[in-house]
Amino acid sequence: MSHIMPNSVLITLCWTVSLVSAAEWTGFRGPDIAGVSTERGVPTTWSATENLAWKTELPGPGTSSPVFFGNQILLTCYTGYNVPGTDAGEQADLRRHLLALDRQTGKLRWNTPIEPRLPEQDRIRDGHGYASSTPAVDGRRIYCFFGKAGVFAFDHQGKQLWQADVGDGLHGWGSASSPVLFDDLVIVNTSVESESLIAFDAATGKERWRVRKIRETWATPVIVSNTTGEPELILPMQGKVLGIDPKSGIERWSCANDITWYIVPSVVSQDGVIYGLGGRSGVASFAIRTGGMGDVTASHRLWTAKKGSNVSSPVLHDGKLYFMNDSSGIAYCLDAKTGDIVYEVRVPRAEQIYASTLLAGDRLFYVGRSGKTFVVAAKPEFELLATNDLNDRSLFHASPVAIDGRLFLRSDKALYCLQQRAGAR
């Protein structure tokens, strides 16, 4: 298998706690948080029987995505309270779980339960549940964020090493931002719990720095190389985007994004420019040049546009920004230089899209909430290659992963491993 990593990935890896190999997928949307995989052998078509390598039933639901390190697949779920299809139960019975599956076979290797910090949110809208944050992993530890329960570190056998509090705030949408790693830090957006962005010591869980007044954002922070080659942490929120020194937590710049709603999607970047989506109406996408100081709205904001997505994150490929709107079923391609629409196409049989976009080789993968996956050619002319359905009959909110020549999809019920079979398309 060939898996050559782009320069941006290598830069990001040098900033994390320990260097990982090119065949790892160490956090939300991959090592560079961009939703890009160089895998070209993943299937275009599949079903509950076609091109299915294995399926592992999970102990409970969740919207977090799987991560891959060594011989393990790591992901989270929850049990005991507000599980879809069951009685609500009691909050005291709520458990989050960190699971490890065998990377080749999908067999469950271990299951570590985590007790709640009560009271918890009594109901979370839209089936998001209590396990929405994707773990982050390095050669030493696995890091998980479980909302009000806090940030946790585990060893690679599932033993808890530390826990850090993040605040008591609750929200009807729950928590969703995933932890990111930088040098010896674990950085978490705790907008819901304490309106903060917090960096913890990766070895001890001790708080190292905190940025306050972080409001109305569920986005996962992204660390990019700015226009001068320095690392910058980028966090979008309602109304503005922040550029922060990830070493110290000092705000370097802010830029108005003119988005009047909360922010969920994470940004993507290339050549010192970040691109983001968000909002339900009005301005819904933007491009900003990094590397500024102070309020850079007039000098560094390159464009805003009214086409975007309120939930799912985009991908950037060959100067084009690709995404599907979370509610309209319309697939978009925007010119990254100008924000102009290259195509705007309503996808047949489309449905709500909460999972972030995945680019694998020359194909885009859009996973719908019911499990329909739309495979689209990654080119400026819209071409729908396939529409696939696993007939899982539960929710698919997790973002897909392409690694090891296989495609992985996670539902509330199971983790699916899809692999091209001889003679199959």
C-alpha positions, 0 to 999 in steps of 0.5 A: 500500500502506498501512503505518501503524506503531503507536506502539511501533514508532516509539519503538523506531525512535527508539532504533536507529542510524538511522530507517528507513521504515515499509516496512522489516522490520529484524530478527527479528520486525520493527522492534519484535520483536513479530511484528506486520504491518499488511499486510492483502492477503497471501493466505490460501491458497497452494500450490506453484502458487497465489498464488506470486509467486516462489521463490528456491533458496538456496545452503544451509540455515538457520533465520534469517528474512529482513529487508527494507531498501531494495531488498534482502532479507537473510538467512543460510545455511550450506554445506559441513558437516552440510548435510541430505541430504549427507555431513557433510564437514569442519569446515574447509569450513563457510561461513556466508553473508550473502545479498542478494536483489532485493526485487521479483524474488528474484534473488540480488544478492550472496553474502558467505561467512564462514569458521568459527572452529574447532573448531565444534559437530560436530553440532547437534540437530533440524536447526537448523544453523549459521545460526539468527540473523536479521540486523539492519539500519539505514541504514549497516550489516548486522549478523550473529551467527554463534555462536562465529565472532562478530558481523559488520558489513557494508556494503549491498554485502556488504563486511565492515566489522568482526568482534567475538569473543563467546567459545568456548562451543558447545552441541548446540542451536547458537546462535539469538539475533538481534542488536538495535539501540539508539542506536549499539549492537549488542546480542547474547545470547551465553549459549552462547558466554560466558554474557554479554549484550554491547553493541558499538559499531555503527561499530567493533565495540568492546565497550561493555558486558557483563552476565555470568551470562546462562545457559540462554537463546536468546531475542532481547533486546527493548527496550521502553518501561517504565512511566515511558517509559524504554527497558528491555532485557528478557531472559528466562532460566531462572528469571528475567527481567532488566530492563537499562538498554540505554545502560549495561548496568546491571541495573535489576531481576530477576523470578522467572518460575518457569520451570525449563527453558531459554528460547527465545521472546522477550517481547512488550510493551504499556503497560509490561507484558511477556509471555513463554513458555518451558519444557516443563512447569510454569509456561510463561508469565508477565506482568511490569510493567516499571519496577522496581528490584531484585527485583520478583517480589512487586511487579511479577509479574502472573501465571504460567500453565502454558500456553505454548510452548518454542520459538516466540514469541507475538503480542499483539493486542487484549488477548489473547496468541496462540501455538501450542505447539511440540510439541502442535499446540494453539493458544492464546489467553490473556487478557493481563490474567489469563493465563486460557485464552480458547481451547485448540484442537488444530489439525487436521493440526497438527505441530511449530511452531518458527517464531514467530507472525506477525500480519498484519492480522486473521490469525495465521500458524503455520508448521509444521516441514514447511511446513504453514502454519495461518492462524487468525482473530485473534479470541477465538473459534478459527477455522481459515481455511486449511491450506497446504502448499508441498510443499518437503520440507525444514525450515521453522524461520524465522519468516514475514514479511508486507511489501509486500502479500506473505507470505515463507516461508523453508525450508532450500531456498528463500525463497518470496514469496506474493502474492494473485492476481486471482481467487484466495482 
